[in-house]
Protein backbone atom coordinates (compact mmCIF):
# COMPACT_ATOMS: atom_id res chain seq x y z
CA UNK A 1 0.00 0.00 0.00
CA UNK A 2 1.11 3.53 -0.75
CA UNK A 3 -0.74 6.71 0.20
CA UNK A 4 -0.39 10.25 -1.09
CA UNK A 5 -3.18 12.17 0.64
CA UNK A 6 -3.82 11.26 4.27
CA UNK A 7 -6.10 12.60 6.98
CA UNK A 8 -4.67 12.07 10.47
CA UNK A 9 -6.98 12.49 13.45
CA UNK A 10 -5.51 12.79 16.92
CA UNK A 11 -7.84 12.57 19.89
CA UNK A 12 -7.99 14.36 23.20
CA UNK A 13 -6.83 11.30 25.12
CA UNK A 14 -3.68 11.13 23.00
CA UNK A 15 -2.86 14.83 23.28
CA UNK A 16 -3.48 15.19 27.00
CA UNK A 17 -1.88 13.92 30.17
CA UNK A 18 -3.73 12.19 32.99
CA UNK A 19 -4.80 15.53 34.51
CA UNK A 20 -6.34 16.66 31.20
CA UNK A 21 -3.65 19.24 30.34
CA UNK A 22 -1.78 19.15 27.02
CA UNK A 23 1.18 16.82 26.52
CA UNK A 24 3.46 19.18 24.57
CA UNK A 25 6.24 16.58 24.24
CA UNK A 26 3.87 14.22 22.45
CA UNK A 27 2.60 17.04 20.21
CA UNK A 28 6.18 17.90 19.24
CA UNK A 29 6.83 14.26 18.33
CA UNK A 30 3.61 14.12 16.30
CA UNK A 31 4.59 17.25 14.38
CA UNK A 32 7.97 15.64 13.65
CA UNK A 33 6.26 12.52 12.28
CA UNK A 34 4.07 14.64 10.01
CA UNK A 35 7.11 16.62 8.82
CA UNK A 36 8.83 13.34 7.97
CA UNK A 37 5.81 12.23 5.93
CA UNK A 38 5.69 15.55 4.08
CA UNK A 39 9.39 15.27 3.27
CA UNK A 40 8.54 11.91 1.65
CA UNK A 41 5.99 13.66 -0.61
CA UNK A 42 2.80 12.89 1.32
CA UNK A 43 -0.01 15.40 1.83
CA UNK A 44 -1.23 15.51 5.43
CA UNK A 45 -4.39 17.04 6.85
CA UNK A 46 -4.44 17.02 10.65
CA UNK A 47 -7.75 16.83 12.52
CA UNK A 48 -6.83 17.75 16.06
CA UNK A 49 -8.78 17.78 19.29
CA UNK A 50 -7.31 19.45 22.34
CA UNK A 51 -8.75 22.98 22.43
CA UNK A 52 -10.70 22.32 25.62
CA UNK A 53 -7.66 20.62 27.16
CA UNK A 54 -5.48 23.57 26.22
CA UNK A 55 -7.96 25.94 27.81
CA UNK A 56 -8.08 23.80 30.93
CA UNK A 57 -4.27 24.02 31.10
CA UNK A 58 -4.25 27.80 31.48
CA UNK A 59 -7.65 28.71 32.93
CA UNK A 60 -9.48 28.03 36.18
CA UNK A 61 -13.24 28.54 35.96
CA UNK A 62 -15.89 28.48 38.71
CA UNK A 63 -17.39 25.04 39.33
CA UNK A 64 -20.91 26.51 39.33
CA UNK A 65 -20.53 27.73 35.73
CA UNK A 66 -22.92 26.11 33.25
CA UNK A 67 -21.12 23.08 31.66
CA UNK A 68 -21.86 24.22 28.11
CA UNK A 69 -20.63 27.74 28.84
CA UNK A 70 -17.54 26.34 30.57
CA UNK A 71 -16.75 24.22 27.51
CA UNK A 72 -17.17 27.23 25.23
CA UNK A 73 -14.83 29.37 27.33
CA UNK A 74 -12.20 26.63 27.57
CA UNK A 75 -12.46 26.04 23.81
CA UNK A 76 -12.32 29.70 22.77
CA UNK A 77 -9.21 30.40 24.86
CA UNK A 78 -7.68 26.96 24.32
CA UNK A 79 -7.98 26.97 20.53
CA UNK A 80 -5.70 30.01 20.38
CA UNK A 81 -3.21 28.28 22.68
CA UNK A 82 -3.40 25.01 20.72
CA UNK A 83 -2.74 26.72 17.40
CA UNK A 84 0.10 28.73 18.93
CA UNK A 85 1.77 25.44 19.90
CA UNK A 86 1.19 23.87 16.47
CA UNK A 87 2.37 27.01 14.65
CA UNK A 88 5.64 27.21 16.60
CA UNK A 89 6.39 23.49 16.33
CA UNK A 90 5.63 23.24 12.61
CA UNK A 91 7.76 26.32 11.90
CA UNK A 92 10.66 24.63 13.67
CA UNK A 93 10.28 21.97 10.95
CA UNK A 94 10.13 24.64 8.23
CA UNK A 95 6.41 24.09 7.63
CA UNK A 96 3.43 26.44 7.75
CA UNK A 97 0.12 25.27 9.20
CA UNK A 98 -3.34 26.79 8.93
CA UNK A 99 -6.32 26.77 11.28
CA UNK A 100 -9.64 25.50 9.91
CA UNK A 101 -12.66 25.47 12.24
CA UNK A 102 -15.77 23.60 11.15
CA UNK A 103 -19.32 22.85 12.22
CA UNK A 104 -21.55 20.04 10.99
CA UNK A 105 -23.52 22.54 8.93
CA UNK A 106 -20.46 23.13 6.73
CA UNK A 107 -20.78 19.57 5.44
CA UNK A 108 -24.56 19.37 5.10
CA UNK A 109 -24.89 22.10 2.49
CA UNK A 110 -23.49 21.09 -0.92
CA UNK A 111 -22.18 24.62 -1.66
CA UNK A 112 -20.40 24.85 1.71
CA UNK A 113 -19.03 21.34 1.16
CA UNK A 114 -17.46 22.39 -2.15
CA UNK A 115 -16.08 25.65 -0.70
CA UNK A 116 -14.47 23.76 2.18
CA UNK A 117 -12.94 21.31 -0.29
CA UNK A 118 -11.47 24.13 -2.40
CA UNK A 119 -9.94 25.72 0.70
CA UNK A 120 -8.28 22.50 1.89
CA UNK A 121 -6.97 21.57 -1.56
CA UNK A 122 -5.51 25.08 -1.95
CA UNK A 123 -3.67 24.72 1.37
CA UNK A 124 -2.28 21.33 0.32
CA UNK A 125 -1.22 22.75 -3.04
CA UNK A 126 0.79 25.43 -1.22
CA UNK A 127 2.44 22.82 1.03
CA UNK A 128 0.59 24.01 4.15
CA UNK A 129 -0.69 21.60 6.80
CA UNK A 130 -4.39 22.27 7.55
CA UNK A 131 -5.16 21.78 11.25
CA UNK A 132 -8.90 21.21 11.56
CA UNK A 133 -10.98 21.23 14.72
CA UNK A 134 -14.64 21.53 15.52
CA UNK A 135 -15.71 25.08 16.28
CA UNK A 136 -16.61 24.27 19.89
CA UNK A 137 -17.43 27.89 20.62
CA UNK A 138 -20.61 27.78 18.51
CA UNK A 139 -21.16 24.01 18.12
CA UNK A 140 -23.88 22.91 20.50
CA UNK A 141 -26.61 20.25 20.28
CA UNK A 142 -27.58 19.57 16.66
CA UNK A 143 -24.61 21.53 15.27
CA UNK A 144 -22.11 19.27 17.01
CA UNK A 145 -20.26 16.37 15.45
CA UNK A 146 -20.52 13.12 17.37
CA UNK A 147 -16.83 13.80 18.01
CA UNK A 148 -13.75 14.60 15.94
CA UNK A 149 -13.77 11.05 14.54
CA UNK A 150 -16.87 12.05 12.58
CA UNK A 151 -15.19 15.30 11.50
CA UNK A 152 -12.13 13.30 10.35
CA UNK A 153 -14.30 10.90 8.35
CA UNK A 154 -16.12 13.78 6.68
CA UNK A 155 -12.80 15.52 5.92
CA UNK A 156 -11.27 12.36 4.40
CA UNK A 157 -14.37 11.98 2.27
CA UNK A 158 -14.32 15.67 1.32
CA UNK A 159 -10.76 15.63 -0.07
CA UNK A 160 -11.01 12.08 -1.47
CA UNK A 161 -8.14 10.94 0.75
CA UNK A 162 -6.21 7.72 0.15
CA UNK A 163 -6.10 6.97 3.86
CA UNK A 164 -7.62 8.00 7.17
CA UNK A 165 -5.61 7.35 10.34
CA UNK A 166 -7.34 7.70 13.70
CA UNK A 167 -4.81 7.92 16.52
CA UNK A 168 -6.29 6.73 19.79
CA UNK A 169 -4.88 5.75 23.18
CA UNK A 170 -5.45 2.04 22.43
CA UNK A 171 -3.76 -0.24 19.88
CA UNK A 172 -6.88 -0.62 17.72
CA UNK A 173 -10.31 -2.19 17.89
CA UNK A 174 -10.19 -4.74 20.70
CA UNK A 175 -12.24 -7.95 20.79
CA UNK A 176 -13.94 -9.40 23.88
CA UNK A 177 -10.57 -10.85 24.96
CA UNK A 178 -8.78 -7.52 24.70
CA UNK A 179 -6.90 -8.52 21.55
CA UNK A 180 -6.51 -6.18 18.56
CA UNK A 181 -8.66 -7.11 15.55
CA UNK A 182 -6.08 -6.55 12.77
CA UNK A 183 -8.39 -6.45 9.73
CA UNK A 184 -12.07 -5.50 9.77
CA UNK A 185 -14.30 -5.83 6.74
CA UNK A 186 -16.11 -2.52 6.14
CA UNK A 187 -19.41 -4.38 5.72
CA UNK A 188 -19.09 -6.63 8.80
CA UNK A 189 -21.98 -5.70 11.11
CA UNK A 190 -21.25 -8.61 13.48
CA UNK A 191 -18.05 -6.93 14.65
CA UNK A 192 -20.08 -4.44 16.73
CA UNK A 193 -21.10 -7.22 19.11
CA UNK A 194 -17.49 -8.41 19.52
CA UNK A 195 -15.62 -5.24 20.40
CA UNK A 196 -14.60 -3.95 23.80
CA UNK A 197 -16.35 -0.61 24.28
CA UNK A 198 -14.46 2.19 25.92
CA UNK A 199 -15.36 5.86 26.14
CA UNK A 200 -12.69 8.54 26.20
CA UNK A 201 -11.89 10.11 29.57
CA UNK A 202 -11.89 13.68 28.24
CA UNK A 203 -13.32 13.32 24.70
CA UNK A 204 -16.95 12.69 23.69
CA UNK A 205 -16.52 9.57 21.59
CA UNK A 206 -15.98 5.87 22.05
CA UNK A 207 -14.84 2.82 20.11
CA UNK A 208 -18.27 2.07 18.63
CA UNK A 209 -18.34 5.56 17.11
CA UNK A 210 -14.86 5.03 15.67
CA UNK A 211 -15.90 1.67 14.28
CA UNK A 212 -18.93 3.13 12.49
CA UNK A 213 -16.95 6.03 11.01
CA UNK A 214 -14.08 3.76 9.90
CA UNK A 215 -16.37 1.28 8.15
CA UNK A 216 -18.20 4.07 6.34
CA UNK A 217 -14.92 5.67 5.18
CA UNK A 218 -13.58 2.31 3.97
CA UNK A 219 -16.78 1.67 2.00
CA UNK A 220 -16.13 4.96 0.19
CA UNK A 221 -12.72 3.75 -0.96
CA UNK A 222 -10.50 5.12 1.83
CA UNK A 223 -8.04 2.83 3.63
CA UNK A 224 -8.77 3.47 7.29
CA UNK A 225 -6.75 2.66 10.41
CA UNK A 226 -7.10 2.91 14.17
CA UNK A 227 -3.67 2.98 15.80
CA UNK A 228 -2.09 3.96 19.11
CA UNK A 229 -0.95 7.58 19.03
CA UNK A 230 0.89 7.18 22.31
CA UNK A 231 3.18 4.50 20.83
CA UNK A 232 4.37 6.29 17.67
CA UNK A 233 2.60 4.00 15.20
CA UNK A 234 1.94 6.75 12.65
CA UNK A 235 5.16 6.43 10.55
CA UNK A 236 4.63 2.72 9.82
CA UNK A 237 0.96 3.28 8.96
CA UNK A 238 1.82 6.16 6.61
CA UNK A 239 4.47 3.98 4.99
CA UNK A 240 1.79 1.37 4.26
CA UNK A 241 3.37 -1.24 6.56
CA UNK A 242 1.34 -1.18 9.78
CA UNK A 243 2.07 -3.76 12.46
CA UNK A 244 -0.16 -3.35 15.52
CA UNK A 245 -3.39 -1.58 14.57
CA UNK A 246 -6.82 -2.20 13.08
CA UNK A 247 -7.09 -1.82 9.31
CA UNK A 248 -10.33 -1.30 7.39
CA UNK A 249 -9.43 -2.11 3.74
CA UNK A 250 -10.75 0.30 1.15
CA UNK A 251 -13.66 -0.63 -1.05
CA UNK A 252 -14.37 0.76 -4.50
CA UNK A 253 -13.56 4.47 -4.89
CA UNK A 254 -16.65 6.69 -5.01
CA UNK A 255 -17.15 10.07 -6.65
CA UNK A 256 -17.07 13.28 -4.64
CA UNK A 257 -20.84 13.64 -4.95
CA UNK A 258 -21.37 10.14 -3.57
CA UNK A 259 -19.03 10.94 -0.70
CA UNK A 260 -21.18 13.92 0.18
CA UNK A 261 -24.36 11.88 -0.13
CA UNK A 262 -23.00 9.08 2.07
CA UNK A 263 -22.48 11.47 4.97
CA UNK A 264 -25.81 13.24 4.49
CA UNK A 265 -28.35 10.45 4.26
CA UNK A 266 -30.30 12.21 7.01
CA UNK A 267 -31.41 14.89 4.54
CA UNK A 268 -33.28 12.32 2.42
CA UNK A 269 -36.75 12.90 3.86
CA UNK A 270 -38.67 11.73 0.78
CA UNK A 271 -38.67 8.01 -0.08
CA UNK A 272 -39.61 5.83 -3.02
CA UNK A 273 -40.31 2.11 -2.73
CA UNK A 274 -38.91 -0.28 -5.33
CA UNK A 275 -40.08 -3.77 -6.21
CA UNK A 276 -38.05 -6.92 -5.54
CA UNK A 277 -36.66 -7.05 -9.10
CA UNK A 278 -35.34 -3.49 -8.96
CA UNK A 279 -33.94 -4.03 -5.46
CA UNK A 280 -32.03 -7.10 -6.64
CA UNK A 281 -30.52 -5.24 -9.60
CA UNK A 282 -29.57 -2.19 -7.54
CA UNK A 283 -27.83 -4.30 -4.89
CA UNK A 284 -25.90 -6.41 -7.42
CA UNK A 285 -22.14 -5.84 -7.26
CA UNK A 286 -21.67 -7.11 -10.83
CA UNK A 287 -23.93 -4.62 -12.61
CA UNK A 288 -24.11 -0.86 -13.03
CA UNK A 289 -27.73 0.26 -12.98
CA UNK A 290 -29.78 3.43 -12.68
CA UNK A 291 -33.18 3.50 -10.98
CA UNK A 292 -35.91 3.41 -13.63
CA UNK A 293 -39.58 4.26 -12.97
CA UNK A 294 -40.59 0.73 -14.00
CA UNK A 295 -38.92 -0.49 -10.79
CA UNK A 296 -40.76 1.96 -8.51
CA UNK A 297 -43.88 0.71 -6.75
CA UNK A 298 -44.76 3.63 -4.47
CA UNK A 299 -43.92 7.21 -3.44
CA UNK A 300 -43.83 7.90 0.30
CA UNK A 301 -43.43 11.68 0.24
CA UNK A 302 -43.43 14.39 -2.40
CA UNK A 303 -40.10 15.63 -3.74
CA UNK A 304 -38.73 17.97 -6.39
CA UNK A 305 -36.11 17.63 -9.10
CA UNK A 306 -32.64 17.72 -7.52
CA UNK A 307 -33.77 16.51 -4.08
CA UNK A 308 -31.83 13.73 -2.34
CA UNK A 309 -34.34 10.91 -1.84
CA UNK A 310 -34.21 7.56 -0.08
CA UNK A 311 -34.79 4.22 -1.80
CA UNK A 312 -36.59 1.50 0.16
CA UNK A 313 -37.37 -2.12 -0.64
CA UNK A 314 -40.85 -3.55 -0.06
CA UNK A 315 -39.91 -4.53 3.50
CA UNK A 316 -39.17 -0.91 4.38
CA UNK A 317 -35.38 -1.31 4.48
CA UNK A 318 -33.33 1.64 3.19
CA UNK A 319 -31.24 0.47 0.23
CA UNK A 320 -29.57 3.77 -0.55
CA UNK A 321 -30.08 7.37 -1.61
CA UNK A 322 -29.86 9.37 -4.82
CA UNK A 323 -30.53 12.69 -6.53
CA UNK A 324 -33.90 12.76 -8.32
CA UNK A 325 -33.78 13.66 -12.02
CA UNK A 326 -37.40 14.88 -11.80
CA UNK A 327 -40.09 15.38 -9.17
CA UNK A 328 -42.66 13.05 -7.64
CA UNK A 329 -45.46 14.68 -9.62
CA UNK A 330 -43.95 13.48 -12.90
CA UNK A 331 -42.93 10.11 -11.42
CA UNK A 332 -46.54 9.42 -10.36
CA UNK A 333 -47.57 9.05 -14.01
CA UNK A 334 -44.54 6.87 -14.84
CA UNK A 335 -44.63 4.30 -12.02
CA UNK A 336 -44.34 0.81 -13.50
CA UNK A 337 -43.96 2.15 -17.05
CA UNK A 338 -41.21 0.66 -19.21
CA UNK A 339 -38.95 2.92 -21.24
CA UNK A 340 -39.30 5.93 -18.94
CA UNK A 341 -36.37 8.23 -18.20
CA UNK A 342 -34.33 7.08 -15.20
CA UNK A 343 -35.47 8.59 -11.92
CA UNK A 344 -31.92 8.43 -10.53
CA UNK A 345 -28.91 8.06 -12.82
CA UNK A 346 -26.15 5.75 -11.61
CA UNK A 347 -23.73 8.69 -11.25
CA UNK A 348 -26.12 10.19 -8.67
CA UNK A 349 -27.01 6.94 -6.91
CA UNK A 350 -25.44 5.51 -3.76
CA UNK A 351 -26.46 2.00 -2.70
CA UNK A 352 -25.36 0.97 0.81
C-alpha positions in Angstrom: 0.0 0.0 0.0 1.1 3.5 -0.7 -0.7 6.7 0.2 -0.4 10.3 -1.1 -3.2 12.2 0.6 -3.8 11.3 4.3 -6.1 12.6 7.0 -4.7 12.1 10.5 -7.0 12.5 13.4 -5.5 12.8 16.9 -7.8 12.6 19.9 -8.0 14.4 23.2 -6.8 11.3 25.1 -3.7 11.1 23.0 -2.9 14.8 23.3 -3.5 15.2 27.0 -1.9 13.9 30.2 -3.7 12.2 33.0 -4.8 15.5 34.5 -6.3 16.7 31.2 -3.7 19.2 30.3 -1.8 19.2 27.0 1.2 16.8 26.5 3.5 19.2 24.6 6.2 16.6 24.2 3.9 14.2 22.5 2.6 17.0 20.2 6.2 17.9 19.2 6.8 14.3 18.3 3.6 14.1 16.3 4.6 17.2 14.4 8.0 15.6 13.6 6.3 12.5 12.3 4.1 14.6 10.0 7.1 16.6 8.8 8.8 13.3 8.0 5.8 12.2 5.9 5.7 15.5 4.1 9.4 15.3 3.3 8.5 11.9 1.7 6.0 13.7 -0.6 2.8 12.9 1.3 0.0 15.4 1.8 -1.2 15.5 5.4 -4.4 17.0 6.9 -4.4 17.0 10.7 -7.8 16.8 12.5 -6.8 17.7 16.1 -8.8 17.8 19.3 -7.3 19.5 22.3 -8.7 23.0 22.4 -10.7 22.3 25.6 -7.7 20.6 27.2 -5.5 23.6 26.2 -8.0 25.9 27.8 -8.1 23.8 30.9 -4.3 24.0 31.1 -4.2 27.8 31.5 -7.6 28.7 32.9 -9.5 28.0 36.2 -13.2 28.5 36.0 -15.9 28.5 38.7 -17.4 25.0 39.3 -20.9 26.5 39.3 -20.5 27.7 35.7 -22.9 26.1 33.2 -21.1 23.1 31.7 -21.9 24.2 28.1 -20.6 27.7 28.8 -17.5 26.3 30.6 -16.7 24.2 27.5 -17.2 27.2 25.2 -14.8 29.4 27.3 -12.2 26.6 27.6 -12.5 26.0 23.8 -12.3 29.7 22.8 -9.2 30.4 24.9 -7.7 27.0 24.3 -8.0 27.0 20.5 -5.7 30.0 20.4 -3.2 28.3 22.7 -3.4 25.0 20.7 -2.7 26.7 17.4 0.1 28.7 18.9 1.8 25.4 19.9 1.2 23.9 16.5 2.4 27.0 14.7 5.6 27.2 16.6 6.4 23.5 16.3 5.6 23.2 12.6 7.8 26.3 11.9 10.7 24.6 13.7 10.3 22.0 11.0 10.1 24.6 8.2 6.4 24.1 7.6 3.4 26.4 7.8 0.1 25.3 9.2 -3.3 26.8 8.9 -6.3 26.8 11.3 -9.6 25.5 9.9 -12.7 25.5 12.2 -15.8 23.6 11.2 -19.3 22.8 12.2 -21.5 20.0 11.0 -23.5 22.5 8.9 -20.5 23.1 6.7 -20.8 19.6 5.4 -24.6 19.4 5.1 -24.9 22.1 2.5 -23.5 21.1 -0.9 -22.2 24.6 -1.7 -20.4 24.9 1.7 -19.0 21.3 1.2 -17.5 22.4 -2.1 -16.1 25.6 -0.7 -14.5 23.8 2.2 -12.9 21.3 -0.3 -11.5 24.1 -2.4 -9.9 25.7 0.7 -8.3 22.5 1.9 -7.0 21.6 -1.6 -5.5 25.1 -1.9 -3.7 24.7 1.4 -2.3 21.3 0.3 -1.2 22.7 -3.0 0.8 25.4 -1.2 2.4 22.8 1.0 0.6 24.0 4.1 -0.7 21.6 6.8 -4.4 22.3 7.5 -5.2 21.8 11.2 -8.9 21.2 11.6 -11.0 21.2 14.7 -14.6 21.5 15.5 -15.7 25.1 16.3 -16.6 24.3 19.9 -17.4 27.9 20.6 -20.6 27.8 18.5 -21.2 24.0 18.1 -23.9 22.9 20.5 -26.6 20.3 20.3 -27.6 19.6 16.7 -24.6 21.5 15.3 -22.1 19.3 17.0 -20.3 16.4 15.5 -20.5 13.1 17.4 -16.8 13.8 18.0 -13.8 14.6 15.9 -13.8 11.0 14.5 -16.9 12.0 12.6 -15.2 15.3 11.5 -12.1 13.3 10.4 -14.3 10.9 8.4 -16.1 13.8 6.7 -12.8 15.5 5.9 -11.3 12.4 4.4 -14.4 12.0 2.3 -14.3 15.7 1.3 -10.8 15.6 -0.1 -11.0 12.1 -1.5 -8.1 10.9 0.7 -6.2 7.7 0.2 -6.1 7.0 3.9 -7.6 8.0 7.2 -5.6 7.4 10.3 -7.3 7.7 13.7 -4.8 7.9 16.5 -6.3 6.7 19.8 -4.9 5.7 23.2 -5.4 2.0 22.4 -3.8 -0.2 19.9 -6.9 -0.6 17.7 -10.3 -2.2 17.9 -10.2 -4.7 20.7 -12.2 -8.0 20.8 -13.9 -9.4 23.9 -10.6 -10.9 25.0 -8.8 -7.5 24.7 -6.9 -8.5 21.5 -6.5 -6.2 18.6 -8.7 -7.1 15.5 -6.1 -6.6 12.8 -8.4 -6.4 9.7 -12.1 -5.5 9.8 -14.3 -5.8 6.7 -16.1 -2.5 6.1 -19.4 -4.4 5.7 -19.1 -6.6 8.8 -22.0 -5.7 11.1 -21.3 -8.6 13.5 -18.0 -6.9 14.7 -20.1 -4.4 16.7 -21.1 -7.2 19.1 -17.5 -8.4 19.5 -15.6 -5.2 20.4 -14.6 -3.9 23.8 -16.4 -0.6 24.3 -14.5 2.2 25.9 -15.4 5.9 26.1 -12.7 8.5 26.2 -11.9 10.1 29.6 -11.9 13.7 28.2 -13.3 13.3 24.7 -16.9 12.7 23.7 -16.5 9.6 21.6 -16.0 5.9 22.0 -14.8 2.8 20.1 -18.3 2.1 18.6 -18.3 5.6 17.1 -14.9 5.0 15.7 -15.9 1.7 14.3 -18.9 3.1 12.5 -17.0 6.0 11.0 -14.1 3.8 9.9 -16.4 1.3 8.1 -18.2 4.1 6.3 -14.9 5.7 5.2 -13.6 2.3 4.0 -16.8 1.7 2.0 -16.1 5.0 0.2 -12.7 3.7 -1.0 -10.5 5.1 1.8 -8.0 2.8 3.6 -8.8 3.5 7.3 -6.7 2.7 10.4 -7.1 2.9 14.2 -3.7 3.0 15.8 -2.1 4.0 19.1 -0.9 7.6 19.0 0.9 7.2 22.3 3.2 4.5 20.8 4.4 6.3 17.7 2.6 4.0 15.2 1.9 6.8 12.6 5.2 6.4 10.5 4.6 2.7 9.8 1.0 3.3 9.0 1.8 6.2 6.6 4.5 4.0 5.0 1.8 1.4 4.3 3.4 -1.2 6.6 1.3 -1.2 9.8 2.1 -3.8 12.5 -0.2 -3.4 15.5 -3.4 -1.6 14.6 -6.8 -2.2 13.1 -7.1 -1.8 9.3 -10.3 -1.3 7.4 -9.4 -2.1 3.7 -10.7 0.3 1.2 -13.7 -0.6 -1.1 -14.4 0.8 -4.5 -13.6 4.5 -4.9 -16.6 6.7 -5.0 -17.1 10.1 -6.7 -17.1 13.3 -4.6 -20.8 13.6 -4.9 -21.4 10.1 -3.6 -19.0 10.9 -0.7 -21.2 13.9 0.2 -24.4 11.9 -0.1 -23.0 9.1 2.1 -22.5 11.5 5.0 -25.8 13.2 4.5 -28.3 10.5 4.3 -30.3 12.2 7.0 -31.4 14.9 4.5 -33.3 12.3 2.4 -36.7 12.9 3.9 -38.7 11.7 0.8 -38.7 8.0 -0.1 -39.6 5.8 -3.0 -40.3 2.1 -2.7 -38.9 -0.3 -5.3 -40.1 -3.8 -6.2 -38.0 -6.9 -5.5 -36.7 -7.0 -9.1 -35.3 -3.5 -9.0 -33.9 -4.0 -5.5 -32.0 -7.1 -6.6 -30.5 -5.2 -9.6 -29.6 -2.2 -7.5 -27.8 -4.3 -4.9 -25.9 -6.4 -7.4 -22.1 -5.8 -7.3 -21.7 -7.1 -10.8 -23.9 -4.6 -12.6 -24.1 -0.9 -13.0 -27.7 0.3 -13.0 -29.8 3.4 -12.7 -33.2 3.5 -11.0 -35.9 3.4 -13.6 -39.6 4.3 -13.0 -40.6 0.7 -14.0 -38.9 -0.5 -10.8 -40.8 2.0 -8.5 -43.9 0.7 -6.8 -44.8 3.6 -4.5 -43.9 7.2 -3.4 -43.8 7.9 0.3 -43.4 11.7 0.2 -43.4 14.4 -2.4 -40.1 15.6 -3.7 -38.7 18.0 -6.4 -36.1 17.6 -9.1 -32.6 17.7 -7.5 -33.8 16.5 -4.1 -31.8 13.7 -2.3 -34.3 10.9 -1.8 -34.2 7.6 -0.1 -34.8 4.2 -1.8 -36.6 1.5 0.2 -37.4 -2.1 -0.6 -40.8 -3.5 -0.1 -39.9 -4.5 3.5 -39.2 -0.9 4.4 -35.4 -1.3 4.5 -33.3 1.6 3.2 -31.2 0.5 0.2 -29.6 3.8 -0.6 -30.1 7.4 -1.6 -29.9 9.4 -4.8 -30.5 12.7 -6.5 -33.9 12.8 -8.3 -33.8 13.7 -12.0 -37.4 14.9 -11.8 -40.1 15.4 -9.2 -42.7 13.1 -7.6 -45.5 14.7 -9.6 -43.9 13.5 -12.9 -42.9 10.1 -11.4 -46.5 9.4 -10.4 -47.6 9.0 -14.0 -44.5 6.9 -14.8 -44.6 4.3 -12.0 -44.3 0.8 -13.5 -44.0 2.2 -17.1 -41.2 0.7 -19.2 -39.0 2.9 -21.2 -39.3 5.9 -18.9 -36.4 8.2 -18.2 -34.3 7.1 -15.2 -35.5 8.6 -11.9 -31.9 8.4 -10.5 -28.9 8.1 -12.8 -26.1 5.8 -11.6 -23.7 8.7 -11.2 -26.1 10.2 -8.7 -27.0 6.9 -6.9 -25.4 5.5 -3.8 -26.5 2.0 -2.7 -25.4 1.0 0.8 
